[in-house]
Amino acid sequence: MKITLIENVLYKYLNIFISDLMDILKRLEDKESTLDERLKRIINEDSIKEISENDSRVIVNILNIILKLDQLPTEQIRVSVLERHGNDIFLLTSKELGIYDKSEIEILDQVRVYYQSRLIMMLTFKFKKYFNRSRYDVFLSHSSIDAREIMGLKLLLLYEHDLTSYVDWLDDYQLNYLRATQKIISIFSEYLSEKENSQLYNLEVSFERENFIKEYSNEEITEKILKALKNSDNFFYIDSKNSRYSNWMPFELGYAQAQLNKPIYRILIQYKRTRRGSLKYSSFLSDIQLIEDIDRIVVFLIFGFQYKN
């Protein structure tokens, strides 16, 4: 799957996803209202009555800030970035995010989407009790470094194919930004109010405290992964330049294949440029069905048939 397609999906559906979350919260005043099918796939309907007024206010405030990031003056930010970090910052950022042949404005837009995606991930993690589901159509096995791409695939499956997907934000997610990207993100904060920055800071601190100070044992992590695998109907292996370094992905694949006999498919992230040999796949992936047309395979997933070329 071409990286440009994933980027386009992010641009198209990210704000729709945020708006849907806000729509859910607006319905809190009417406890008898029912959610439509699309919103049910974002949040556990039974948890609507459990959302406290304080939690609702915090979530809405963060979502509004995420939306506000789209309104920040891109040209002013570009000038500030150049003045502070020089011309090389955009080259370094494009390499970190795996994007090439982009203008400085386009790179800033990519960083913005990356940042928005990450904030949404932290928000859903902080309020995970409201967003947990019991079953999923697809388990997305991925490297945590590919957070931006995974968010794009998750939204693609949800909004274009009405399929839910499980993404392991809890056990395989790294807090640290990439260095060059972080420098740009830090300048975004200068265009937000002190109150807004404080809210984002509190979100990050909360995420860091719960996700990193509390260490899960290997048994606890394994138990979480196995439960998610068992409760997912299909398995997608997201094959990227970063998946080569994941310790969990081969384990997830092996269990889904050998123990659960799940339908398994490989999605190859196709970058515009790659270093020679950087995407040479491991031998254990050679027998896994490669997905090149996600629209075709979804038909098979919906009707429960094994996909064949």
N, C-alpha and C positions, 0 to 999 in steps of 0.2 A: 504494500500500500504506500503510495507516494506521500511524503511528508507534507507536501503542499495541500493535499486533500484533507489531512488531519488538521492542518492550520486553518483551512477554510471552515471546517466544521466548528472549530473552537470559536471563531469570530461570529459564526452564524447563530450558535445555540447557547453560548455562555450566558448572555444576558437574559435569554428566555428562561434558562434554568434558574437563574437568580430570581426572576420575576415570579416563576412558579412557586418557589420556596416562600416568597413574600405573600403570594396569594393564599397559600396554606395557612399562614399565620393570621391573615386577615379574617379567616373563617373561625377563629377561636371564639369569637363572641357568639356565634351561633353553633352550639354544641350538637344540634340535630342535623346540621347540613351534611351532605355527603360529598365526597371527593369524586371527581371524574377519574377515569381509568388511568390517565397519564399521571396525575398527581399521586395516585395510589402507588405508583411505581417509584416515586421519589421518597415517600415517607410512609411509615407504618401507620395505617389508618387508626388502629387501636390506640396509638400513642398521642393522638390529637388532644384528647381530654386530659392528658398528663402534663402538657406543656404549661409551665407556670407563667404568670404575667411577667416576671422578671426575665426569665429565659427568652420569652417572646420579644421583649424590648431589646435585649442584647443582640439577638439574631437579626432583627430588623435593622438595628443601627449598623451592624457590620455589613450587611448586604447593601445598605445605602452607600456606605463608604466604597465598597467594591464597585458599585455602579458609578460612583463619582470619579473613579480613576479614569473612566473613559472620557471625562470632560476636562481633564487637565491639559494645559497648553503645551502640546507636543513640541512645537518649534522652540518655545522658551526652554523646555527641558533639554532639548538637543543642544542648544547653545551652552547651557549650564554644564552639561556633561563634557562637552569639548573643552570648555575653559578649565574645568577642574581636573580632567583626566587625560586630555589629549586625543589625537586622532586614532591611536591604536586601540582605544577602549572598545570601539565598535567592531573591529576585527576580532578581538579577543572574545567579545560577547557572541558574535556569530558562530565562532568555533565551539564555544561552550554549549550553545543551544542547537548546534547541528544545522544551522541555516546559512545559506550562501547566496551570493548575487543579490543581496537586498540593499536598499538604500538605508541611510541612517534613520530616517523616519520609520521605515518598515521594521528595522531592528528594534526601535523603541516600542513599536506596537506589539512586537513579539514578546518583549520583556514584560510589557503591561499585561498581556494575556497570561504569561507564565506566572506572574505575581497574583493575578486574580484567581487563577486556578488553584494556586497553593493556599490562598486565604480561604477559599471555599472548602478545600480539603481539611484545613485546620478547624474550620467552623463545624463541619459535619462530624469531625472527630470529637470535638469538645461536647457536642450535643448528640453523641452517637446513640444514646438510648432512644431518641426519637426517630432515628433514621435506619435502625437495624431492620433487616428483613429475614424471613425464615428460609426462603428459597430464591434462587437466581437462575436466569436462563443461561448465563455464561460466567465462567470463572476466568478472569483475565490474569494470566501469569506473566509477570513483568519485572523489570528492574526498577527500583525506586527512583533511579536517575531519570527515567522516562516519564516523569509525572505529567508533563505537558501533553505528551502524545497519548497517554492513557486517559486523561480527561477528555481529549478529543474523541477517542474511540468510545468511551462510555456515553458521551452525549450523542454520538452518531447512532449507536445501538438503541438508545432510549427514544430519540426524537424522530428518527427516520424509520425505525423498525419495531418500536414498541417492545424492546427487549431489555430486561434488567441485567446488570452485570455486577459481579463482585470484584472489588479492588481492595487489596490488602493494605489499607492505609495504616492499620494498627501496628503491624509487626515488622514491616519492611520499608520504613520510610525514614529518610535522613533529613534532619532539620536544616543543616547548613546549606546556604545558597552557594552557587558557583561564584567564584571571586569577582570576576568582571561584571557579571549580572547583578550581584549585590551592590556594586558601586552605583549602578544606574538606579536600582530600586530605592536606594537611600536618598536620592535626589527627589524622587516622587514625593517623599514625606514632607519636603519643604513646601509643597503646594497644598497640603492638608492642614486643617486647624489643629491646635494643640489638643483639643478634646478628641478629635478623630485619631490622631497619632497615639494618644493614650489608650484608646480602645483597641487599636491594632496591636499595640505593645502588650497589653494585657492578654489578648488572644494568643500571641506567640509565647508568652511566659507560661500561660496555662497549658498550652500544647507541649512545650518543652518539659515542664514539670511532670506531667502525667505520662508522657511518651518516653522520657529518657531517664528521669530519676528513678522511676519505678522500673526495675528490670524484671522481665519475664524469664522464667527458667526455660531451658530448651524444651522441656516437656509441655509447658504451658503454650509456648509458641507453636509447637507441633500440633497440639490439640486444636488450637484455633484454626490452623490451616486445614487440617483434615476435616474438621466440621464444615468449613466453607466448601471444600471440594465435594464432600458427600451431598451437600445441599445445592449444588449447581448442576444443571442438566448437560452442559457442554463445557469444553475446555479449550481456550484460545491461548496459544503460546506466542507472546509478542517478541519476535526475533529482531533484535536491534544491535547496534554496535556496543550497547551497554549490557545487554543480556549475557554476554560472554563472561561477565565478571560476577554474576549473581550466583550465590550459593544455594538459594532456595528454589530457583526455577527448575533445575534438573530433578530435585526431590519432588516438587509438585507434579511435574510431568510423569515421573516414574510411578507415583502412587495413583494418579488418575488413569494411567494406562494399564498398569499391572494389577492393581487391587480393585479398581472401580469400573474398569472397562468403559470409560466415558468416551463419547465422540470427541476426537482431538484434532485441532486444526492449528496450523502455523500461519501467523501474519507477519510478513517481512516488511519492516519499515525501510522504505527506499529513499535514501537521502539524495540530494542533488549531486553531491560529490562525496566520495569517501576515500580514505587512504587505501592503498593497495592491500588486499587481504583482510581488511578490517571487518568485512561482513561474510567471510568464509564460514559457513555454518559447521557446527560440530557433527560428527558422524552419527550421533544418536538422533539427530533431527531428520536424517535422510528419508526415513519411511513415513514421516508425518505429512498429511495432506496440506499443501500450501494453498492458502486462500489468496486469489488474485482479484476476485470479484465478490465483494462482501454482499452485494445485493442478491446475487444468486444463492449464496449459502444460507442467507436468512430464510429463504423459502423452505429450505430443508430443515432448518432448526425449528421453525414454527410448526411444521407438520410432522416432525419427529423422525425424519429419514436421514440416513448417513449420506453425506455429500460425496459425489464422485464427479470428476471432470468429464 
